[in-house]
Amino acid sequence: MQLTGSQIVMECLLEQGVDTVFGYPGGSILNIYDELYRYQDRIRHILTSHEQGAAHAADGYARATGKVGVCMATSGPGATNLVTGIATAYMDSVPMVAITANVILPLLGKDTFQEVDIAGVTMPITKHGYIVKDVKELAGTLRKAFAIARSGRPGPVLVDITKDVTADRTEYTYEAPYDLEIPKRFTQEDIETAVEMIKKSKRPFICTGGGTVISGASAELSAFAHKIGAPVCDTLMGKGGFDGCDPLYTGMIGMHGTKTTNFGVTKSDLLIVIGARFSDRVVGDSKKFARKAKILHIDIDPAEINKNIKTDASIIGDVKEVLQILNERLDPIDHTEWLKEIADYQAEYPLKYPRKKLTCPYLIEELYRITKGEAIITTDVGQHQMWAAQFYKYTKPRTFITSGGLGTMGYGLGACIGAKVGRPDKIVCNIGGDGCFRMNMNELATASRYNIPIIQIVINNEVLGMVRQWQTLFYEGRYSNTVLTDKVDYIKVAEALGCTGIRVTTKEEVAPAIEKAISMQSPVVIECVIDKDDKVFPMVSAGAAIEEAFDADDLKAQTGETN
């Protein structure tokens, strides 16, 4: 049948099982939005306050559901406002399709009003990018975009469509969705090598990353860890891939990882890294990282092998498939003495925080208790992000959503909205600092417009907390442009944008505030006022070895303080 380009966009979205898109209209994309009006009974559109919020919402939707997230924007500034969200998704391997519209073909490349080469701009931060100049190519391009976004190592794909293509007509025929065939890169020899390394190891340690979550390999990872008797740590992106309440779990690795993990990895003789990319925040000083251990790397992306850390062996493949094979090939292995050593570390180096005053860790522990660990937690970036990673126990995948690679301040609220839209059955809560919240707090208007019952917790210490922590420890207390003491009232902001605001200043107020927010079934902002000099510990200085992790007690010992 003959359809316009805009109708083809709608039909292709339906082909791909898309039920929700996030976006913001404008002149060049007007034909698509006009068609969206006619399809509103089949495709829900969430109008965000800013295009960046749309990209973050599509990202959060994708991470919470495992589906491809979709965002839309018009040409020029509308398209460039998506860039930070696209880059965020790219760094964290999130499947997303960003659809933009550009000026008509005869005006392309002539510095036309609101014209930007968005395909060129986003080339380094997408898996692939297209500009569609012929309506006959539109359906095939959209289908390829979705296939690329979700196949193999996922990521964002941009489809830019000239406005005349959205109006032109061509023949359309339905086609079922397909995935790209990813060639099997590992061999039987790779498996044999890994099995022998595991059998010979006396002190194995497993580090799991975002790839475990993406591949849906949690059950296989649990079986693997228990079969070989190895402790398990995770990266920030790996949260929930392994049960955070499992006795084998030792906490996060790296700059703000637990001492147990950092010391244990350093003492191990075999480090099995699964679906992780050896980020600088994980490895610290790469020359000293796990230097006593052989390293076995399992990852779907061959570009990650030997990129940051030289490995002794690797298996390039889907984590779920590889672990299934290893579990079949391995017999149970007893490492009782090694696990006892790790347990001793855990007893000696528990995570701690000041108990006498209101702190972010206390609030997060209360949130965990009240939600019974069943909430989806999104975060912005900074101290609160690390506390959320440390003190909420993630037992299931896709329950911790954060910007790990790009470290995008202002990410959390949009992602929280997207996650709640995708998982309406879950309590969804964003934890953000006051500095992050300022960046995209306008998205509260989106939550209130659609009555999306999210909980936004603002950790208000009136400073850029993580930057201040570095300034205190490494810059002799020169607090250059990190103090936020001004006249902003976050409760009034919440109320002005159509949400309920609750201010918390004591420990006793925390639980009632959370319980009230959950019961209201409407968007709520909880402002939690904490001390400006609360710090995240343990910590590893930038570029130091992870075994050099220190905490508040270590700093006191260095300075001779007694309390």
C-alpha positions in Angstrom: 0.0 0.0 0.0 1.1 3.6 -0.6 2.1 5.5 2.5 3.8 8.8 3.3 7.2 8.8 4.9 5.6 9.8 8.2 3.1 6.9 8.1 6.0 4.6 7.3 7.8 5.8 10.5 4.7 5.0 12.5 4.3 1.6 10.9 7.9 0.7 11.4 7.7 1.6 15.0 4.7 -0.7 15.4 6.6 -3.4 13.5 9.4 -3.2 16.1 7.0 -3.4 19.1 7.5 0.2 20.1 4.7 1.4 22.4 6.3 4.6 23.7 8.4 7.4 22.3 9.9 10.4 24.1 10.4 13.6 22.3 9.8 17.3 21.4 8.3 18.6 18.2 9.5 21.3 15.8 9.2 22.5 12.2 11.2 19.9 10.4 9.6 17.0 12.2 6.1 18.4 12.1 4.9 15.8 9.5 5.9 13.0 11.8 4.2 14.6 14.8 1.1 15.2 12.7 1.0 11.4 11.9 1.8 10.6 15.6 -1.5 12.4 16.4 -3.4 9.9 14.3 -1.5 6.9 15.9 -1.9 8.1 19.5 -4.1 5.1 20.4 -1.2 2.8 19.5 2.0 4.7 20.2 2.2 6.8 23.4 4.3 10.0 23.1 5.8 11.5 26.2 6.5 15.3 25.7 9.5 16.1 27.8 10.6 19.6 28.9 13.8 19.4 26.9 15.2 17.1 24.2 18.0 16.0 26.5 15.3 14.7 28.9 13.8 12.8 26.0 17.1 11.0 25.3 17.6 10.2 28.9 14.1 8.9 29.3 14.5 6.7 26.2 17.7 5.4 27.8 16.1 4.7 31.2 13.2 3.0 29.4 15.6 0.7 27.5 17.7 -0.1 30.6 14.7 -0.9 32.7 12.9 -3.1 30.1 15.6 -4.4 27.9 13.8 -3.1 24.8 15.0 -0.4 22.4 14.3 3.1 23.6 13.1 5.7 21.1 13.4 9.4 21.2 12.6 12.1 18.6 13.6 15.7 17.9 13.5 18.3 15.2 16.4 19.6 13.3 19.2 22.0 14.4 19.0 22.7 18.2 16.4 20.0 18.8 18.8 17.4 17.4 21.9 18.7 19.1 20.0 18.7 22.4 19.9 14.9 22.1 23.7 14.6 21.8 24.5 14.3 25.5 21.8 11.6 25.9 23.0 9.7 22.9 26.6 9.8 24.2 25.4 8.6 27.6 23.7 5.6 25.9 26.7 4.9 23.7 29.2 4.7 26.7 26.9 2.3 28.6 25.9 0.1 25.6 22.2 1.1 25.7 19.9 0.1 22.7 18.3 3.3 21.5 17.1 4.7 18.2 17.1 8.5 17.9 14.9 9.8 15.1 15.5 13.4 13.9 14.1 15.3 10.9 16.2 17.7 8.9 15.5 20.5 6.3 14.3 19.5 2.9 16.8 17.9 0.5 17.3 20.9 -1.8 18.3 23.1 1.2 20.6 20.5 2.8 24.1 21.7 3.1 23.3 25.4 2.6 23.3 26.6 6.2 19.5 26.6 6.1 17.5 27.8 9.2 17.8 25.2 11.9 20.1 22.9 9.8 22.8 20.8 11.5 24.6 17.7 10.1 23.4 15.7 13.1 24.6 12.4 11.5 28.1 13.9 11.3 27.9 15.4 14.8 26.9 12.0 16.4 29.2 9.8 14.3 31.7 9.1 17.2 28.9 8.4 19.7 26.6 6.0 17.8 26.9 2.5 16.6 25.7 3.7 13.3 24.0 6.8 11.8 21.8 7.4 8.7 20.5 10.3 6.8 17.5 9.3 4.7 17.1 11.3 1.5 14.8 9.0 -0.4 11.4 7.7 0.9 12.0 4.4 -0.8 14.9 3.8 1.7 13.1 4.8 4.8 11.5 1.6 6.0 14.6 -0.5 5.3 16.8 2.1 7.2 14.5 2.1 10.2 14.5 -1.7 10.4 18.3 -1.8 10.1 18.6 0.9 12.8 16.6 -1.2 15.3 18.5 -4.4 14.4 21.9 -2.7 14.9 20.8 -1.0 18.2 19.9 -4.3 19.9 22.2 -6.8 18.2 25.6 -7.8 19.7 26.8 -5.1 22.0 23.9 -2.7 22.0 24.1 1.0 21.4 22.3 4.0 20.0 21.6 4.5 16.3 20.6 7.8 14.7 18.2 8.1 11.8 17.9 11.6 10.3 15.2 12.1 7.8 14.8 15.1 5.5 11.4 16.8 5.8 10.4 16.2 2.2 10.9 12.4 2.7 8.4 12.5 5.6 5.8 13.9 3.1 6.7 11.8 0.0 4.9 8.5 -0.7 6.0 5.0 -1.6 4.9 1.4 -1.3 5.0 -0.1 2.1 4.8 -3.7 3.1 5.0 -5.1 6.6 8.2 -7.0 7.6 8.8 -8.8 10.9 11.7 -7.5 13.1 15.0 -9.2 12.8 18.4 -9.2 14.6 21.8 -9.1 13.0 23.6 -12.4 12.9 26.7 -12.0 15.1 29.5 -14.4 14.0 30.8 -16.8 16.7 34.3 -15.7 17.4 35.3 -18.1 20.1 36.7 -21.5 19.5 36.8 -24.8 21.3 40.4 -24.1 22.1 39.4 -20.8 23.8 37.0 -22.8 26.0 39.6 -25.4 26.8 42.1 -22.8 27.8 39.6 -21.1 30.1 38.6 -24.4 31.8 42.2 -25.2 32.5 43.0 -21.8 33.9 40.0 -22.1 36.2 40.9 -25.7 37.3 44.5 -24.6 38.2 43.5 -21.5 40.1 43.7 -21.5 43.9 42.4 -17.9 44.4 40.0 -17.1 41.6 38.0 -13.9 41.7 35.1 -12.9 39.4 34.4 -9.3 38.2 31.1 -8.8 36.5 30.1 -5.8 34.4 27.2 -4.5 32.4 27.5 -7.2 29.8 26.1 -9.7 32.3 23.0 -7.6 32.8 22.6 -6.9 29.0 22.9 -10.6 28.1 20.5 -11.7 30.8 23.1 -14.0 32.3 22.4 -13.6 36.0 21.4 -17.2 36.6 24.4 -18.5 34.6 26.8 -16.3 36.5 25.4 -17.4 39.9 25.7 -21.0 38.9 29.3 -20.4 37.6 30.5 -18.6 40.8 29.1 -21.2 43.1 30.5 -24.1 41.0 34.0 -22.7 41.0 33.8 -21.3 44.6 34.9 -17.8 43.7 34.1 -14.5 45.3 32.3 -12.0 43.0 32.6 -8.2 42.7 30.9 -5.9 40.2 31.5 -2.7 38.3 29.1 0.2 38.6 27.3 -1.0 35.4 27.2 -4.6 36.7 25.0 -3.9 39.7 22.2 -6.5 39.9 23.9 -8.9 37.5 25.0 -10.9 40.6 22.8 -11.0 43.7 24.1 -8.3 46.1 22.9 -10.5 49.1 24.7 -13.6 48.0 27.5 -14.7 50.4 30.0 -14.7 47.6 29.4 -11.1 46.8 32.1 -8.7 48.0 30.9 -5.3 46.7 32.0 -3.0 44.0 35.5 -2.8 42.6 37.7 0.3 41.9 37.9 3.9 43.0 35.0 3.6 45.5 34.9 -0.1 45.7 35.1 -2.0 49.0 38.4 -2.8 50.6 37.5 -6.4 50.5 37.1 -6.4 46.7 40.2 -4.3 46.0 42.4 -6.3 48.4 41.0 -9.6 47.2 41.4 -8.9 43.5 45.0 -7.8 44.2 45.7 -11.1 46.0 43.9 -13.3 43.5 45.8 -15.6 41.1 43.0 -15.6 38.5 40.7 -12.7 37.7 37.7 -13.7 35.5 36.3 -10.5 34.0 32.8 -11.0 32.5 31.2 -8.3 30.4 33.3 -5.4 31.6 35.8 -3.1 29.9 38.5 -2.4 32.5 37.5 1.3 32.9 40.1 3.6 34.5 37.7 3.9 37.5 38.0 0.1 37.9 41.7 -0.6 37.4 43.4 2.5 38.8 47.1 2.1 38.1 46.9 -0.4 35.2 50.6 -1.5 35.8 49.7 -2.6 39.3 46.2 -4.0 38.6 45.8 -7.6 39.7 49.5 -8.1 39.0 49.6 -11.5 40.8 46.7 -12.8 38.7 46.3 -14.3 35.3 43.4 -12.5 33.6 40.6 -14.3 31.7 38.3 -11.8 29.8 34.9 -12.8 28.5 33.2 -10.2 26.4 31.1 -9.9 23.2 33.1 -7.0 21.8 36.5 -7.9 20.4 37.5 -4.3 20.5 37.6 -4.5 24.4 40.1 -7.4 24.5 43.5 -6.1 25.4 42.4 -2.5 25.0 43.0 -1.3 28.6 44.5 -4.4 30.3 46.6 -7.1 28.7 44.8 -10.4 29.2 46.2 -14.0 29.4 43.2 -15.5 27.7 39.9 -14.4 26.3 36.6 -15.7 25.0 34.8 -13.3 22.6 31.1 -14.1 22.8 27.8 -13.6 24.4 28.2 -13.9 28.2 25.2 -16.0 28.7 26.2 -18.5 26.0 29.8 -18.7 27.2 28.8 -19.2 30.8 26.4 -22.0 29.9 29.3 -23.8 28.1 31.7 -23.3 31.0 29.1 -24.5 33.5 28.7 -27.7 31.5 32.4 -28.3 31.2 33.3 -27.6 34.9 32.9 -29.8 37.9 32.5 -28.2 41.3 35.7 -26.8 42.8 36.3 -26.2 46.5 38.1 -23.0 47.5 37.1 -22.9 51.2 40.4 -21.4 52.4 40.3 -18.6 49.9 36.7 -17.8 50.7 37.6 -17.8 54.4 40.3 -15.2 53.7 37.8 -13.1 51.8 35.2 -13.4 54.6 37.9 -12.2 57.1 38.4 -9.1 54.9 34.7 -8.5 54.9 34.6 -8.7 58.7 37.6 -6.4 59.0 36.5 -3.8 56.4 32.8 -3.3 56.4 31.3 -0.2 54.7 30.8 2.5 57.3 29.3 5.9 57.7 28.6 8.3 60.6 25.6 7.0 62.5 24.7 9.9 64.7 23.5 12.3 62.0 21.4 12.3 58.9 23.4 11.0 55.9 22.8 9.9 52.4 23.8 6.3 53.2 21.3 6.2 56.1 18.5 7.4 53.7 19.5 4.8 51.1 19.5 2.0 53.7 16.0 3.1 54.8 14.9 3.2 51.2 16.2 -0.4 50.8 14.4 -1.5 53.9 11.1 0.1 53.1 11.1 -1.1 49.4 12.4 -4.5 50.4 15.1 -4.1 47.8 12.4 -4.3 45.0 12.7 -0.7 43.7 14.4 0.5 40.5 17.0 3.0 41.5 18.2 5.6 39.0 20.9 8.1 39.9 22.6 11.2 38.7 26.4 11.4 39.1 28.6 12.1 42.1 28.7 11.2 45.8 25.1 10.2 45.9 25.7 7.8 43.0 28.4 6.0 44.8 26.4 5.8 48.0 23.5 4.4 46.0 25.8 1.8 44.6 27.3 0.9 48.0 24.3 0.9 50.3 21.3 -0.4 48.3 21.5 -4.1 47.7 20.7 -5.0 44.1 19.5 -8.6 43.8 18.1 -8.4 40.3 19.3 -7.0 37.0 18.0 -3.8 35.5 17.2 -2.3 38.9 20.2 0.1 39.1 20.2 2.7 36.3 23.1 5.2 36.2 25.4 7.0 33.8 28.6 5.0 34.3 30.8 5.7 31.3 30.0 9.3 30.5 29.2 10.4 34.0 26.3 12.7 32.9 25.0 15.1 35.6 21.3 15.6 35.1 20.8 12.1 33.7 18.8 10.6 36.5 15.4 12.3 36.5 14.8 11.7 32.8 16.0 8.1 33.1 13.7 7.7 36.2 10.7 8.9 34.1 11.6 6.5 31.3 12.1 3.6 33.7 8.8 4.1 35.4 7.0 4.4 32.0 8.6 1.1 31.0 8.0 -0.6 34.4 4.9 0.9 35.9 4.7 -2.1 38.3 7.9 -1.0 40.1 8.6 1.7 42.6 11.1 3.9 40.7 13.2 6.4 42.6 15.9 8.8 41.4 18.7 9.8 43.8 20.4 13.0 42.8 22.6 15.7 44.3 21.4 19.3 44.4 24.0 20.2 41.7 22.7 17.5 39.3 19.1 18.2 40.1 19.5 21.8 38.9 20.6 20.7 35.5 17.3 18.9 34.4 14.8 19.6 37.2 12.5 21.0 34.6 11.6 17.3 33.8 9.5 17.4 37.0 6.9 19.2 34.8 7.0 16.1 32.5 6.3 13.8 35.5 3.4 16.0 36.8 1.9 16.5 33.3 1.4 12.7 32.9 1.2 12.0 36.6 4.1 9.6 36.4 4.5 8.5 40.1 8.3 8.8 40.5 10.2 9.7 43.6 13.0 12.2 43.2 15.3 12.4 46.2 17.5 15.5 46.2 20.6 15.1 48.4 21.1 18.7 49.3 24.5 19.5 50.8 24.7 22.9 49.1 27.9 22.0 47.2 29.1 19.9 44.3 29.9 17.1 46.7 32.3 14.9 44.7 34.2 17.8 43.4 34.4 19.3 46.9 35.7 16.0 48.2 38.5 16.1 45.7 39.2 19.7 46.5 39.4 18.8 50.2 41.7 15.8 49.7 43.9 16.9 46.8 43.5 20.7 46.4 44.1 22.0 49.9 40.5 23.1 50.4 40.4 25.5 47.5 36.6 25.3 46.9 36.6 27.0 43.5 33.0 27.3 42.2 31.6 24.3 44.0 29.5 26.0 46.7 25.8 26.2 45.9 24.6 28.3 48.9 21.9 30.5 47.3 18.2 31.1 47.5 16.9 28.1 45.6 14.0 26.4 47.5 13.6 22.9 46.1 10.3 22.3 47.8 8.9 25.4 46.1 10.4 24.3 42.8 8.7 20.9 43.2 5.3 22.5 44.0 5.7 25.0 41.2 6.2 22.2 38.7 3.2 20.3 39.9 4.8 17.8 42.3 4.6 17.3 46.1 7.6 18.4 48.1 8.9 17.0 51.4 11.9 18.3 53.2 13.9 15.9 55.5 16.4 17.3 58.0 16.6 14.5 60.7 16.9 10.8 60.6 13.5 10.4 62.2 11.8 12.1 59.3 13.3 9.8 56.6 11.1 6.7 56.9 7.8 8.6 57.1 8.8 10.7 54.0 9.6 7.7 51.9 6.5 5.9 53.0 4.3 8.9 52.2 6.0 9.3 48.8 5.3 5.7 47.9 1.7 5.9 49.0 0.8 9.0 47.1 1.0 7.5 43.6 2.0 10.8 42.1 5.4 12.5 41.5 7.1 13.5 44.8 10.3 15.3 45.6 12.1 14.5 48.9 14.8 17.0 49.8 17.3 15.5 52.2 19.6 18.1 53.8 23.0 16.7 54.7 26.4 18.0 55.8 28.5 19.6 53.0 31.6 17.7 54.0 30.3 14.1 54.1 32.6 12.0 52.0 32.4 8.7 50.0 34.7 6.1 51.4 36.6 3.9 50.6 38.4 5.8 48.0 41.4 5.3 45.7 43.3 8.3 44.5 43.2 8.9 40.7 46.0 6.8 39.1 46.8 4.9 42.3 46.6 1.1 42.6 43.3 -0.2 43.9 45.0 -1.9 46.8 45.8 1.6 48.1 42.1 2.2 49.0 41.7 4.4 52.1 38.9 5.5 54.3 38.2 8.1 57.0 39.9 6.0 59.7 43.1 5.8 57.5 43.1 9.6 57.1 42.7 10.1 60.8 45.6 7.7 61.5 47.8 9.7 59.0 47.0 13.0 60.7 47.2 11.6 64.3 43.6 12.4 65.1 42.1 10.3 67.9 38.4 10.8 67.2 
